[in-house]
Amino acid sequence: MSSVDISALVADARAGRPSAVARLISLVEDESPHLRAVAAALSPYVGRARVLGLTGPPGVGKSTSTSMLVSAFRARDLRVGVLAIDPSSPFSGGALLGDRIRLHDHTTDPSVFIRSMATRGHLGGLATATPQALRVLDASGFDVVLVETVGVGQSEVDIVSLADTTVVLLAPGMGDGIQAAKAGILEVADVFVVNKADRDGADQTVRDLKHMISLGRRSLGPSWRQPIVRTVATSGDGAAELVSALDAHHDWLVSHGELTTRRETRARREIEAIAVRELRARLGGVRGGEVLDRLAEQVAAGSLDPYAAADELTGKLG
Amino acid sequence: MSSVDISALVADARAGRPSAVARLISLVEDESPHLRAVAAALSPYVGRARVLGLTGPPGVGKSTSTSMLVSAFRARDLRVGVLAIDPSSPFSGGALLGDRIRLHDHTTDPSVFIRSMATRGHLGGLATATPQALRVLDASGFDVVLVETVGVGQSEVDIVSLADTTVVLLAPGMGDGIQAAKAGILEVADVFVVNKADRDGADQTVRDLKHMISLGRRSLGPSWRQPIVRTVATSGDGAAELVSALDAHHDWLVSHGELTTRRETRARREIEAIAVRELRARLGGVRGGEVLDRLAEQVAAGSLDPYAAADELTGKLG
């Protein structure tokens, strides 16, 4: 592995070779020995891509909507990267094969790069690998990167902290869900999409959303009025309106200095996640894990409380 | 607040006073200045309660099933604690009021203590507060503690690491979900419940589960054959069979030394979570956050990569 020529890989990726992009993402996903060298090599080229997050409950049409957006950006001759995140929860209703198939329309287009990020059983892996994969796509010259995931907030990968603009998708007939979700989606959405807008209940969903927005107070600083766009992703209806709304939000971010703020927030979280991961590894490794094993035995037996144990453990980090 | 008499509170809680139990849980939830003193005071009394985790997709009848189990254990004159965890995801379909109402049947019973753990917007809070609340109930003399949550794996609170026995609930007509969930639920379930077993499709769900179990290999050491129990939680049908299955699993845990192993694993994760939280606070606090702010600016601007930034940050922990 020491024969990997990372600067050549980065140059190839920037020249538009999908295999080099894929290889770089693998190098950051696998926590390979080249991870740090790759991260350093990418740095000078990052910061150009627009990062759009798409999220929403299962069944709302996220992958179809992603595919629709890919087509819309391709029509403008922009290069588009897609990170489809499967948080690997058995109950998330995450990436099913059928969903992903819609994106296959684009797999023969060399200006579209699609990567499914799934790490069942590797908790913590996605939280550091996803921002790195995003940096690979950004540095490789993709103009737009779409990050698609189910759920927000509780997920290990917080799409909101990754994206410049977060799109929350809903669909008719999920009224209860909307009520339950109230506070959460108001906080995270920059743009709302009511997909499947040709179905019964779409008007009601839009009304419910408008009502929620009118009640909500946003804590994101300068006010941005969240638009509601109706789409039928399967037919492409509403794609132009959605892209306009995304452009308008991008312009707003730039003119209000929010783009820099959001990206610095993203960098801060990324640095923290890496540092915490490193410290966690050090904690587990204190005397080959022997200290933690002994402390856990004492806590389970009731002879020590977990806070005192944690103090002893961090005290040994040195 | 310095006038809190913690040992008196612990004595009151152990004497069966719900208000003392509630107060202690608040003291560990709020990260109050008394947190460490409470944790230390509880230690000698923990390790007696049986901890049962209930999980499953939204709509499967988790709260009704919890209520059914509470009744079954009360019929044996056992004291029962319930921690209902709302991971506060806008899309989780988590704690709706209607769900919780079923548990209200038990609210007048002084031998049942129900606490809803919800911390919307306080990421990281549940991960440390829930095990502490569990310790309060355990030390207060509850014979059984039921921990109910939606989802597993991606959730911040990993019910599997908290529980001695994990019950996964499914319901007829969720075939796709089961397929998608395959690997995940096989790994975590000690006991399967097919609730709403009076509905069409229950036989098929049981067959699907049996098929999955026959295909799966479990990585949990000594083999335990996961039973499938049919219930109709709304009527109480199947309650006795479920309790028998839970008892059988408890006996198996004890006879195979697995109970101690699981509880030491729980203690290890709890210690780690506290230590990581502490270290994360220290990272953010390096020179009043000024170092992290500067590093984030450099990373966002592309003049530094996040790994080098993380190294610089952890290097300043001292």
Interface residues (C-beta under 8 A of the other chain):
Chain A: L35 R36 A39 A40 L42 S43 P44 Y45 V46 G47 T55 G56 P57 P58 P87 S88 S89 P90 F91 S92 G93 G94 L96 R120 G121 L123 P131 Q132 V150 G151 V152 G153 Q154 S155 E156 D176 G177 A180 A181 K182 A183 G184 I185 E187 V188 T260 R263 E264 T265 R266 A267 R268 E270 I271 E272 I274 A275 V276 E278 L279 R280 L283 G284 L292 D293 L295 A296 E297 V299 A300 A301 G302 S303 L304 D305 P306 Y307 A308 A309 A310 D311 L313 T314 L317
Chain B: L35 R36 A39 A40 L42 S43 P44 Y45 V46 G47 T55 G56 P57 P58 P87 S88 S89 P90 F91 S92 G93 G94 L96 R120 G121 L123 P131 Q132 V150 G151 V152 G153 Q154 S155 E156 D176 G177 A180 A181 K182 A183 G184 I185 E187 V188 T260 R263 E264 T265 R266 A267 R268 E270 I271 E272 I274 A275 V276 E278 L279 R280 L283 G284 L292 D293 L295 A296 E297 V299 A300 A301 G302 S303 L304 D305 P306 Y307 A308 A309 A310 D311 L313 T314 L317
